[in-house]
Amino acid sequence: MSIMKRKAVGATLLLAACGYLSPAWADMLSCDDGIKTAFRPDADTTVVAVRLVKKGEELKAPDAPQPVTAAADLCLVKLLVGPGATAEKDKNARSWSEGIGIEVWLPTHANWNERIRNYGGGGWVGGGHRYADKIGSKVPAIVNANIGYASGTTDAGQPWYQDGSFAFLSDGKVNVESLRDFSVRAMVEQAVKTKALVNLYYGKAPKYAYYDGHSQGGRQGLKLVQEYPELYDGYMIAQPALSIAKFGTAGLYPQIVMKTELGFTSADKPKATAFAAKVAAANKRAVVACDKAGLGFLLDPFACDYNPARDADMLCAGEAGEGVTGNNADAAACMNLKEANALNRIWYGATSDGSFDAAQSAGARSGKSLGKNQLWWTFTKSTAIGNLITSASSYGVALALQDVAYAPDASTSSGEPITNASTNVRNKWLELDYAGLADAVNKGVALQPTLFSDLITDKADLAKLRDLARKVIVHTGLVDDAIPPAGNINYHERVMAAMGGDAEVQKFMRMYLVPGSAHSSQGRAYTVGGKNDSVPLPNLPGNANQTPTREQDQFFTALVDWVEKGTAPGEILLTSRDNSLSYPVCVYPLRTTWNGNGDAKQASSYSCR
């Protein structure tokens, strides 16, 4: 971390040793504009708005398909913490920002449980945090307040919801200041300012403070775990976007494979859509081949060695494969050999030369070691990757090469196009080959300490966290369709190597791998057959779970018991929404394993091995 960045963050952390973060023991405040006068933790912080939310009021969060109902009266306080992106002079540019927007949801004094449960962001974050008439927080943050926690969120330093345009200044250069805020400073400010406001509003300090985040929010939490673990007592981390400089940039690989091996990309929508349908069919065949328990999804997709080039039922009728001849007469679902091996390349993950190893071991596929020429891991077999086929993910390439022209436009990607005044050129990624993409990955990693404030978030030395006796629970889905789970397993393996092995790491951090779970903070399941209700998933606060009990907030309850009672979490029983299937999820390196001879729908037929 640069000296300048450490000074900026250090100035905020200095508040932790001063009056605003000590127990105030002052008279409790009312939820009104008096907070604007009373709350002045530093010259850079402004109270934008104070809003009393009444019980029963419907609140529209940016990620909500339906309103969140206030279960009790709440006080919403909106903050802006400067100085923002001072290098950007054009106030109309999406890279211009006055600072970091923060929302803090405060239960009434009677309903507060004397704890903080701050929530992380997702994707490119952004949102309405800094605007008096908007709500920036995602659903779980409001639900956390519903059940008694003071809950703070942040826009990570930019107001444009899920728009990566802020990452480039209007002259086309990388926006170093805003990426610093995005990478680390926003989360420090979120923690410090939430605690300061809680102290002032309630007249006393919280008994415990927790961080709860998913995806980008999971990465945000692990950044604090690695750099500033003192800010919270416990960290709940779900499907974290670790190693984003690697998996984010390598996410373009399917397009490079399609261009090189099949002669088209997402720019040719009909051909890309047709290939995506064939990939979906191959995923179904992989489940048929590897689902020994007959669940309709894979307990351990890393163990699946399915190869479409060796599957006569996947190959088109008459197509010569590897030791088989195809018999599939459905032209919309079958593959020729080139298509089958293109998928094998995609399933193997990005390499510097387009090579792949269809016989890679299950251990290597699961993140323990990279294969020959492999740059990073990819998504597991049976994971829905159609969006990577029909849409180009080249935002990471544009940042790594410091050239916005490499970003996609609306014709090649389903994501929000980057807006930038320096050039109208887009889709320069179409010029890349295997070696060119590998060069972008390597450059992006090399620039992490300077331009990107180590957004990669992969520091394995957690000695400070250990010595402070803080606790961390991580869970990740095995069919995560946004962040390859093997990358997160690899990080845990690196932590174990750096911190004395599994037994030592389990004293402060435990990880769970959740079969059948795709990428969603709301607990959305993915199965090849689409029967989402049949997959055991953790109960999480969200749209359908707005006032969860302890039993309906499973992983977080385990964290609280670990922090507050010293009860270390073990296996956790999950049950599908339709109550048809139950089994335990296990503390890594143990895995959920069907015993092979019992009723595969009953938890008694499973063990952690």
C-alpha positions in Angstrom: 0.0 0.0 0.0 1.4 3.4 -0.9 2.5 5.9 1.8 -0.2 8.4 0.6 -3.0 5.9 0.8 -1.9 4.7 4.2 -1.9 8.3 5.5 -5.4 8.8 4.2 -6.7 5.6 5.7 -4.7 6.2 8.9 -6.3 9.5 9.4 -9.7 7.8 9.5 -8.5 5.1 11.8 -7.1 7.7 14.2 -10.7 8.4 15.0 -10.9 5.0 16.6 -8.5 6.2 19.3 -10.4 9.5 19.8 -13.7 10.6 21.3 -16.0 9.6 18.5 -15.1 5.9 18.7 -15.0 5.8 22.5 -18.2 5.3 24.4 -19.9 8.7 24.4 -22.3 8.1 27.3 -24.1 11.2 26.1 -27.8 11.8 26.0 -29.4 9.8 23.3 -30.3 11.7 20.1 -33.6 11.9 18.2 -34.0 11.0 14.6 -34.1 14.5 13.2 -31.9 17.2 11.7 -30.2 17.7 15.1 -27.9 14.9 14.0 -26.6 17.1 11.2 -25.2 19.5 13.9 -24.2 16.9 16.4 -22.3 14.5 14.1 -19.1 16.1 13.0 -16.4 13.5 13.3 -14.0 15.3 10.9 -13.9 18.1 8.3 -14.4 15.7 5.4 -17.7 14.2 6.7 -21.1 15.8 6.0 -24.6 14.6 7.1 -26.6 14.8 3.9 -30.0 13.8 5.2 -31.8 12.3 8.2 -35.0 10.4 7.6 -37.4 8.8 10.0 -38.8 5.6 8.6 -42.0 4.4 10.2 -43.0 0.8 10.9 -44.8 -0.7 7.9 -43.3 1.7 5.4 -42.2 0.1 2.1 -38.6 0.8 1.0 -37.3 0.3 -2.5 -33.8 -1.0 -2.5 -31.9 -1.0 -5.8 -31.6 -4.8 -5.9 -35.1 -5.5 -4.8 -37.8 -7.0 -7.1 -40.2 -6.2 -4.3 -40.2 -3.6 -1.5 -38.7 -4.2 1.9 -41.1 -3.5 4.7 -39.8 -1.7 7.8 -40.5 -4.1 10.6 -40.2 -1.3 13.1 -39.3 2.4 13.2 -35.8 3.1 11.8 -33.6 6.2 11.4 -31.8 6.5 8.1 -28.7 8.8 8.2 -26.9 9.6 4.9 -23.3 10.7 4.9 -20.8 12.0 2.4 -17.1 11.6 3.2 -14.6 13.6 1.0 -12.4 14.4 -0.6 -13.4 12.3 -3.7 -11.7 12.1 -7.1 -9.7 15.3 -7.1 -7.9 14.4 -10.4 -11.2 14.6 -12.3 -12.2 18.2 -13.2 -15.2 17.5 -15.4 -18.2 17.5 -13.1 -20.3 15.8 -15.8 -18.0 12.9 -16.1 -18.9 9.6 -14.3 -15.4 9.6 -12.8 -16.2 12.8 -10.9 -17.1 12.2 -7.3 -17.3 14.3 -4.2 -16.4 11.3 -2.0 -17.8 8.2 -0.4 -21.6 7.9 0.2 -22.6 6.0 3.3 -26.0 5.1 4.6 -26.6 4.0 8.3 -29.8 2.4 9.3 -30.5 2.8 13.0 -33.2 0.9 14.9 -35.0 2.8 17.7 -33.2 2.9 21.0 -35.6 0.3 22.4 -35.2 -2.1 19.4 -31.4 -1.9 19.0 -29.6 -5.1 20.0 -26.4 -3.2 20.8 -24.6 -4.6 17.8 -23.5 -3.3 14.4 -23.9 -5.5 11.3 -22.6 -3.6 8.3 -23.3 -4.9 4.8 -21.1 -4.8 1.7 -21.8 -3.9 -1.8 -21.8 -5.9 -5.1 -20.3 -5.6 -8.6 -19.2 -2.0 -9.3 -21.3 -0.9 -6.2 -22.5 2.7 -6.5 -26.0 3.7 -5.6 -28.1 6.4 -4.0 -26.3 6.6 -0.7 -25.4 10.3 -1.0 -28.7 11.5 -2.3 -31.4 12.6 0.2 -34.3 11.3 -1.9 -32.8 7.8 -2.8 -31.9 4.5 -1.1 -28.5 3.1 -1.9 -28.5 0.1 0.4 -29.2 -3.4 -0.8 -32.0 -5.5 0.7 -29.9 -7.4 3.4 -28.8 -4.2 5.0 -32.3 -3.1 5.6 -33.3 -6.5 6.8 -30.4 -6.5 9.2 -31.9 -3.2 10.7 -35.3 -4.8 10.8 -34.0 -7.4 13.3 -32.3 -4.9 15.5 -28.8 -4.3 14.1 -27.4 -0.9 13.3 -26.4 -1.4 9.7 -24.2 0.7 7.5 -23.5 0.5 3.7 -21.4 2.4 1.3 -21.4 3.2 -2.5 -17.6 2.5 -2.5 -16.9 6.1 -3.6 -19.0 6.5 -6.7 -22.7 7.1 -7.2 -23.4 5.3 -10.5 -25.1 2.0 -9.6 -23.4 -1.0 -11.2 -21.5 1.2 -13.7 -17.7 0.8 -14.1 -17.3 4.1 -15.9 -15.9 5.7 -12.8 -12.7 3.6 -13.2 -11.5 5.8 -16.0 -11.0 9.6 -15.8 -12.5 11.6 -18.6 -9.1 11.8 -20.3 -8.9 8.0 -20.5 -6.4 7.5 -17.7 -7.1 5.1 -14.8 -8.9 6.8 -11.9 -6.4 5.9 -9.2 -8.2 7.9 -6.5 -11.6 6.3 -7.0 -10.1 2.9 -7.3 -8.3 3.4 -4.0 -11.7 4.3 -2.4 -13.3 1.3 -4.1 -10.5 -1.1 -3.1 -10.1 -0.2 0.6 -10.9 3.3 1.9 -14.7 3.2 1.5 -14.8 0.1 3.8 -12.6 1.7 6.4 -14.8 4.9 6.4 -18.0 2.7 6.5 -16.7 0.9 9.6 -15.4 4.0 11.5 -18.3 6.4 10.7 -21.0 3.8 11.4 -19.4 3.1 14.8 -19.0 6.8 15.5 -22.6 7.5 14.6 -23.9 4.6 16.7 -22.0 5.8 19.7 -23.5 9.3 19.4 -27.0 8.2 18.6 -27.4 5.6 21.3 -25.1 7.3 23.8 -23.0 4.1 24.2 -20.7 1.9 22.2 -21.9 -1.4 20.6 -21.1 -4.6 22.4 -20.0 -6.2 19.1 -19.5 -5.1 15.5 -19.9 -7.5 12.5 -19.2 -7.2 8.8 -21.5 -9.1 6.3 -20.8 -9.1 2.6 -21.3 -11.0 -0.6 -19.4 -11.0 -3.9 -17.7 -7.6 -4.2 -18.9 -7.1 -0.6 -17.2 -10.3 0.3 -14.0 -9.0 -1.2 -14.4 -5.8 0.7 -14.7 -7.7 3.9 -11.6 -9.8 3.2 -9.7 -6.6 2.4 -10.4 -5.5 6.0 -9.6 -9.0 7.3 -6.2 -8.7 5.6 -5.4 -5.1 6.3 -7.6 -3.7 9.1 -9.0 -6.7 11.1 -9.5 -4.5 14.2 -12.5 -2.8 12.7 -14.9 -5.7 13.4 -15.2 -8.6 15.8 -16.5 -11.0 13.2 -16.6 -11.2 9.4 -19.3 -13.0 7.4 -17.9 -13.5 3.8 -20.0 -15.0 1.0 -18.7 -15.8 -2.5 -15.9 -13.2 -2.4 -14.5 -11.6 -5.5 -10.9 -12.3 -4.6 -8.2 -12.3 -7.2 -10.3 -10.1 -9.4 -7.3 -9.0 -11.5 -7.0 -12.7 -12.5 -10.5 -14.1 -12.8 -12.0 -10.7 -14.0 -9.5 -10.3 -16.8 -9.5 -14.0 -17.7 -13.3 -13.9 -17.9 -12.9 -12.8 -21.6 -11.3 -16.2 -22.4 -14.5 -17.9 -23.8 -14.7 -15.1 -26.4 -11.1 -15.7 -27.4 -11.7 -19.4 -27.7 -14.8 -18.9 -29.8 -13.0 -16.4 -32.1 -9.9 -18.6 -32.5 -11.5 -22.1 -32.7 -15.0 -21.5 -34.0 -14.7 -18.2 -36.0 -17.3 -16.1 -34.2 -17.7 -14.1 -30.9 -20.6 -12.5 -29.0 -20.6 -9.8 -31.8 -22.4 -12.5 -33.9 -25.5 -12.9 -31.6 -27.2 -15.8 -33.6 -24.1 -17.9 -33.6 -23.2 -17.1 -30.0 -26.7 -17.9 -28.8 -26.7 -21.2 -30.7 -23.4 -22.2 -29.1 -24.7 -21.2 -25.7 -27.6 -23.6 -26.1 -25.1 -26.4 -26.9 -23.1 -25.6 -23.9 -26.2 -25.8 -21.7 -26.9 -29.2 -23.3 -23.4 -30.3 -22.4 -23.9 -29.2 -18.8 -26.9 -31.5 -18.6 -24.8 -34.3 -20.0 -22.1 -33.6 -17.4 -24.6 -33.9 -14.6 -26.0 -37.2 -16.1 -22.4 -38.6 -16.2 -21.3 -37.4 -12.7 -24.4 -37.2 -10.5 -23.9 -40.5 -8.6 -26.5 -39.5 -6.0 -29.2 -38.7 -8.6 -29.9 -35.2 -7.2 -30.0 -33.3 -10.5 -26.8 -31.4 -9.6 -23.3 -32.2 -8.5 -22.1 -32.5 -4.9 -18.5 -32.1 -6.1 -18.3 -30.7 -9.6 -14.4 -30.7 -9.4 -14.5 -34.5 -9.4 -16.5 -34.5 -12.7 -14.2 -35.5 -15.6 -16.9 -35.4 -18.3 -15.6 -34.8 -21.8 -18.1 -34.0 -24.5 -15.6 -35.1 -27.2 -15.9 -38.6 -25.7 -19.7 -38.6 -25.4 -21.6 -40.2 -28.3 -24.9 -38.8 -27.0 -23.5 -35.2 -27.1 -21.7 -35.4 -30.5 -23.7 -34.8 -33.7 -24.8 -37.9 -35.6 -21.9 -39.3 -37.6 -19.3 -36.9 -36.0 -16.0 -38.6 -35.2 -15.0 -37.9 -31.6 -12.3 -39.3 -29.3 -13.0 -43.0 -29.6 -16.7 -42.6 -30.2 -19.0 -41.7 -33.1 -21.8 -39.2 -32.4 -25.5 -40.3 -32.5 -27.3 -37.0 -31.5 -29.6 -36.0 -34.3 -30.7 -32.7 -32.6 -28.7 -30.1 -34.5 -29.6 -27.4 -31.9 -28.2 -29.4 -29.0 -25.4 -31.6 -30.5 -21.7 -30.6 -30.9 -19.2 -31.2 -33.6 -15.6 -32.1 -32.4 -14.4 -28.5 -32.7 -17.3 -27.2 -30.6 -16.7 -30.0 -28.0 -13.0 -29.1 -27.7 -13.8 -25.4 -27.6 -15.9 -26.1 -24.5 -13.1 -28.3 -23.1 -10.8 -25.2 -23.4 -13.4 -23.0 -21.7 -13.8 -25.5 -18.9 -10.1 -25.8 -18.4 -9.6 -22.1 -18.0 -7.5 -19.4 -19.6 -4.1 -20.4 -20.9 -1.4 -18.5 -22.7 -1.7 -20.6 -25.8 -5.2 -22.1 -25.9 -4.0 -25.5 -24.8 -6.0 -27.6 -22.3 -5.8 -30.8 -20.3 -9.0 -32.7 -20.3 -7.4 -35.2 -17.8 -6.6 -32.5 -15.2 -6.9 -34.0 -11.7 -9.9 -33.2 -9.4 -7.4 -31.6 -6.9 -6.0 -29.3 -9.6 -9.4 -28.4 -10.8 -10.4 -27.5 -7.3 -7.7 -24.8 -6.9 -4.8 -26.6 -5.4 -2.5 -26.2 -8.4 -2.6 -24.5 -11.8 -2.2 -26.7 -14.8 0.3 -26.3 -17.7 0.0 -22.8 -19.1 -3.1 -22.2 -17.1 -3.5 -18.6 -16.0 -6.4 -19.1 -13.6 -9.3 -21.4 -12.9 -12.7 -21.2 -14.5 -16.3 -22.3 -13.7 -17.1 -25.8 -12.8 -18.8 -28.2 -15.1 -22.6 -27.9 -14.8 -22.4 -24.2 -14.0 -24.5 -21.9 -16.2 -22.0 -19.9 -18.3 -24.3 -18.9 -21.1 -23.7 -15.2 -20.4 -19.9 -15.7 -20.9 -20.8 -17.1 -24.4 -23.2 -14.4 -25.5 -21.6 -11.4 -23.8 -18.0 -10.2 -23.7 -16.5 -9.5 -20.3 -13.6 -7.3 -21.2 -13.8 -4.6 -18.5 -10.8 -6.1 -16.7 -8.8 -6.2 -19.9 -9.5 -2.5 -20.5 -8.3 -1.6 -17.0 -5.2 -3.9 -17.2 -4.2 -2.4 -20.5 -5.2 1.1 -19.3 -7.2 1.6 -22.5 -11.0 2.1 -22.4 -11.1 1.1 -26.1 -10.8 -2.5 -25.0 -14.1 -2.3 -23.1 -17.2 -3.8 -24.8 -20.1 -1.8 -26.1 -23.8 -2.8 -26.0 -23.5 -4.9 -29.2 -21.1 -7.4 -27.6 -22.0 -7.2 -23.9 -25.1 -7.3 -21.7 -23.4 -5.2 -19.0 -23.5 -1.5 -18.6 -21.3 0.1 -21.3 -18.5 2.3 -20.1 -19.1 6.0 -20.7 -15.9 8.0 -21.4 -15.2 11.2 -23.3 -11.6 10.3 -24.4 -12.7 8.0 -27.2 -15.8 6.4 -28.8 -13.8 3.3 -29.8 -14.9 0.1 -28.1 -14.5 -3.6 -28.7 -10.7 -3.5 -29.3 -10.7 -6.8 -27.4 -11.7 -8.3 -30.7 -8.0 -7.9 -31.8 -6.7 -10.1 -28.9 -5.5 -13.7 -29.3 -4.5 -16.2 -26.5 -1.2 -14.6 -25.9 -2.7 -11.1 -25.9 -5.2 -12.0 -23.2 -2.4 -13.6 -21.2 -0.4 -10.4 -21.5 -3.4 -8.4 -20.2 -3.8 -10.7 -17.2 -0.2 -10.4 -16.3 -0.1 -6.6 -16.7 -3.2 -6.3 -14.5 -1.6 -8.3 -11.7 1.6 -6.3 -11.9 -0.2 -3.0 -11.6 -2.2 -4.0 -8.5 0.0 -2.2 -5.9 0.2 1.0 -7.8 -2.9 1.8 -10.0 -5.4 -0.4 -8.3 -4.6 -0.3 -4.6 -4.3 -4.1 -4.5 -7.9 -4.7 -5.5 -6.7 -8.2 -6.0 -7.2 -8.8 -2.2 -5.1 -12.0 -1.9 -2.8 -11.4 1.0 -2.4 -14.7 2.8 -0.7 -13.5 6.0 -3.5 -13.1 8.5 -1.3 -12.9 11.6 -2.9 -9.6 12.8 -6.4 -11.0 12.6 -5.3 -14.2 14.4 -3.6 -12.2 17.2 -6.6 -10.0 17.7 -8.8 -13.2 18.0 -11.2 -12.0 15.3 -13.3 -14.6 13.6 -14.2 -15.2 9.9 -16.7 -17.5 8.2 -16.5 -17.8 4.4 -18.9 -19.7 2.2 -18.9 -20.1 -1.6 -21.1 -21.9 -4.1 -19.8 -24.7 -6.2 -21.7 -23.6 -9.2 -21.0 -19.9 -8.7 -21.5 -18.4 -12.2 -19.7 -15.1 -11.5 -16.6 -16.0 -9.5 -14.8 -19.3 -10.1 -14.9 -21.1 -6.7 -11.5 -22.8 -7.3 -9.9 -19.3 -7.0 -11.3 -18.9 -3.5 -10.3 -22.4 -2.5 -6.8 -21.6 -3.7 -6.7 -18.5 -1.5 -7.8 -20.6 1.5 -5.0 -23.1 0.7 -2.5 -20.3 0.6 -3.7 -19.0 4.0 -3.2 -22.5 5.4 0.3 -22.6 4.0 1.2 -19.2 5.4 -0.5 -19.6 8.8 0.6 -23.0 10.0 -1.9 -25.4 8.4 -5.5 -26.3 8.6 -5.8 -26.8 12.4 -4.3 -23.4 13.1 -6.4 -21.6 10.5 -9.6 -23.1 11.8 -9.0 -21.3 15.1 -9.9 -18.0 13.4 -11.3 -18.7 9.9 -13.5 -21.5 8.5 -14.8 -22.0 5.0 -17.8 -23.9 3.6 -18.4 -25.1 0.1 -22.1 -25.2 -0.8 -23.1 -27.6 -3.6 -25.7 -26.4 -6.1 -25.4 -22.8 -5.1 -24.9 -20.1 -7.8 -23.9 -16.5 -7.3 -26.5 -14.6 -5.4 -26.7 -12.8 -2.0 -30.3 -13.8 -1.9 -29.7 -17.5 -1.9 -30.7 -18.2 -5.5 -30.0 -21.8 -6.4 -29.0 -23.2 -9.8 -29.5 -26.7 -11.1 -29.3 -27.9 -14.6 -33.0 -28.8 -14.5 -33.9 -25.4 -13.1 -35.6 -26.9 -10.0 -34.2 -24.3 -7.7 -36.3 -25.3 -4.7 -34.8 -28.7 -4.6 -31.2 -27.5 -3.7 -30.3 -27.2 0.0 -29.2 -23.6 0.5 -28.3 -21.5 3.6 -31.1 -19.3 4.9 -30.0 -15.7 4.4 -31.6 -12.3 5.1 -33.3 -11.1 1.9 -36.4 -10.5 -0.1 -38.2 -13.6 1.1 -36.7 -13.5 4.6 -37.2 -10.0 5.9 -37.3 -10.7 9.6 -35.2 -13.9 10.0 -34.8 -15.8 13.2 -31.5 -17.2 14.3 -32.4 -20.5 12.5 -33.2 -18.5 9.3 -29.8 -16.7 9.3 -27.7 -19.8 9.5 -24.1 -18.8 8.7 -24.3 -15.5 10.5 -25.7 -17.2 13.6 -22.8 -19.5 13.5 -20.4 -16.5 13.4 -22.2 -14.8 16.3 -22.0 -17.9 18.5 -18.3 -18.2 17.6 -17.5 -14.5 18.5 -19.8 -14.1 21.5 -19.9 -17.6 23.0 -16.6 -19.2 21.8 -18.5 -22.0 20.1 -16.6 -22.8 16.9 -18.8 -23.8 14.0 -18.9 -27.3 12.7 -21.1 -28.8 10.0 -24.3 -26.9 9.2 -27.4 -28.7 8.1 -29.0 -27.3 5.0 -32.5 -28.1 3.7 -34.0 -27.4 0.3 -36.9 -25.0 0.1 -39.3 -27.8 -0.9 -38.1 -29.9 2.1 -37.2 -32.7 -0.3 -33.5 -32.9 0.5 -31.2 -32.2 3.5 -27.5 -32.7 4.1 -24.6 -31.0 6.0 -22.2 -28.6 4.6 -18.8 -29.1 6.0 -15.8 -27.1 7.3 -13.2 -27.1 4.5 -11.2 -29.2 3.6 -14.0 -31.7 4.4 -16.7 -32.0 1.8 -20.4 -33.0 1.7 -20.3 -36.6 0.7 -23.1 -39.1 0.0 -22.3 -42.4 1.7 -23.4 -44.2 -1.5 -25.9 -46.7 0.0 -28.6 -44.7 1.8 -31.5 -42.6 0.7 -29.9 -39.7 -1.1 -32.7 -37.4 0.1 -31.9 -37.9 3.8 -29.2 -36.1 5.8 -28.4 -39.3 7.5 -27.0 -40.6 4.2 -24.3 -37.9 4.1 -21.1 -37.2 6.0 -18.3 -34.7 6.0 -15.2 -36.4 4.5 
